[in-house]
Amino acid sequence: MRRRALVIAVVLLPGAAVAQSETRLRLSENGTARREPDEVFAVLRIEARNAQVAQAQATVNRAVAGALETARTVPGVTVTTGSPQTQRPELGREWVASQRVTLRGAEPVALLDLAGRLQQSGFGLVELLWRLTDAPMREAHEAAVIDGLRQLRARATVVAEELGLQVSQIREISLDPAPERARAMSASYSSREAPPRLTREEIVVTARVAADIILIPR
């Protein structure tokens, strides 16, 4: 359920001839827009343990190099890597080296097949989801803003009519900035099933709109 905020303040302003009262409303609405996602996003992680930190890191390096070589043979898939990490949970225990590989692409079949092959080679699937790329995200956010403004204006009219007033002006409009990405609900996987499955669902983009509404007598 959308949360709505309503603040009413009465301000008396002396006019040149006749004093006129203004009622100020502070309203906010959450506009929405639904869009089909256009990109699959997957994060996989490789981990190696060894008493020698160099050996653990070397194992991870080989796995990541192999993953990059495999990924670059799949058309339409963009692959990037995260920073390598090494840690020793407790003194005297084995060193743990790890690194993440990220896959992005518009074609789900090819990307999911690639993710499955990397799982079979030892990678764990950390995150898998559909999301919107930058241009569709901006367009959807603008549509959500327009939806929020329409809701806000309609609600202001309803409140004004209930009070026996009319809308005079809309002032000090504030909008939430567009989020970097919109994504469908993600899932985490620890198994090494191949290929993984992913359901494509609509993404709901929201935009909060707030403004001061000035009401005057009819």
Secondary structure, DSSP 4 states (H G I P E B T S, - for coil): ----EEEEEEEEE--SSS-EEEEEEEEEEEEEEEE---EEEEEEEEEEEESSHHHHHHHHHHHHHHHHHHHTTSTTEEEEE---EEE-SSTTSPEEEEEEEEEEES-HHHHHHHHHHHHHTT-EEEEEEEE--HHHHHHHHHHHHHHHHHHHHHHHHHHHHHTTEEEEEEEEEEEPPPPS--BPPPB---S--SS-------EEEEEEEEEEEEEEE-
